[in-house]
Amino acid sequence: MYFIEQITTLLDGLESPLVAVYFLCCSERLFPMYKAFSRKNNWGNEQHLRKIMNILWENVNSEAILSYEEFVNDINKQIP
């Protein structure tokens, strides 16, 4: 249904920066839904999450993207 095996196989073969790009693309697609949820429930911080995503996009070609633990922790605070 969701092609989980195919996606997993594809991602397993990619270098870490390309996996990050894949997940950033997914995040971009889901961001409007996050904004709607955030506004409806008065929860989260869409501007902060947008800022994190922009920083990751700006650094996608650098080694900085490989050290993402700080971003993951910050993002986890922004999601329900």
C-alpha positions as CSV (number, residue, x, y, z in Angstrom):
1,M,0.0,0.0,0.0
2,Y,2.6,2.6,1.0
3,F,5.6,0.8,-0.7
4,I,7.4,0.6,2.7
5,E,9.8,-2.1,1.5
6,Q,10.7,-0.3,-1.7
7,I,11.3,3.0,0.2
8,T,13.4,1.2,2.8
9,T,15.5,-0.5,0.2
10,L,16.0,2.8,-1.6
11,L,17.0,4.7,1.6
12,D,19.3,1.9,2.7
13,G,21.4,2.5,-0.4
14,L,21.7,6.2,0.0
15,E,24.4,8.3,1.7
16,S,23.3,10.1,4.9
17,P,23.0,13.5,3.2
18,L,20.6,12.1,0.6
19,V,18.5,10.4,3.2
20,A,18.3,13.8,4.9
21,V,17.1,15.4,1.6
22,Y,14.5,12.7,1.2
23,F,13.1,13.4,4.7
24,L,13.2,17.1,4.2
25,C,11.2,16.7,1.1
26,C,8.7,14.6,3.1
27,S,8.6,17.3,5.7
28,E,7.9,20.0,3.1
29,R,5.0,18.0,1.9
30,L,3.6,17.5,5.4
31,F,4.3,21.0,6.7
32,P,0.9,22.5,5.6
33,M,-0.8,19.8,7.6
34,Y,1.4,20.6,10.6
35,K,0.5,24.3,10.3
36,A,-3.2,23.5,10.1
37,F,-3.0,21.3,13.2
38,S,-0.9,23.8,15.1
39,R,-3.3,26.6,14.4
40,K,-6.4,24.6,15.1
41,N,-5.1,23.2,18.4
42,N,-3.0,26.3,19.4
43,W,-0.1,23.9,19.8
44,G,3.4,23.9,18.4
45,N,5.5,26.5,16.7
46,E,5.3,26.5,13.0
47,Q,7.8,29.3,12.5
48,H,10.4,27.6,14.6
49,L,9.9,24.3,12.7
50,R,10.1,26.2,9.4
51,K,13.4,27.8,10.6
52,I,14.9,24.4,11.5
53,M,13.9,23.1,8.0
54,N,15.4,26.1,6.3
55,I,18.7,25.6,8.2
56,L,18.8,22.0,7.2
57,W,18.1,22.9,3.5
58,E,20.8,25.5,3.6
59,N,23.3,23.0,4.9
60,V,22.3,19.9,3.0
61,N,25.6,19.9,1.1
62,S,27.8,20.3,4.1
63,E,29.1,18.0,6.7
64,A,26.9,19.8,9.3
65,I,23.9,17.8,8.1
66,L,25.5,14.6,9.4
67,S,25.4,16.0,13.0
68,Y,21.7,16.3,13.3
69,E,21.0,15.2,16.9
70,E,20.4,18.8,18.0
71,F,17.9,19.3,15.2
72,V,16.1,16.1,15.9
73,N,15.7,17.0,19.6
74,D,14.4,20.4,18.6
75,I,12.0,19.0,16.0
76,N,10.7,16.4,18.6
77,K,9.6,19.3,20.8
78,Q,7.5,20.7,17.9
79,I,5.5,17.6,17.1
80,P,2.6,16.0,19.0
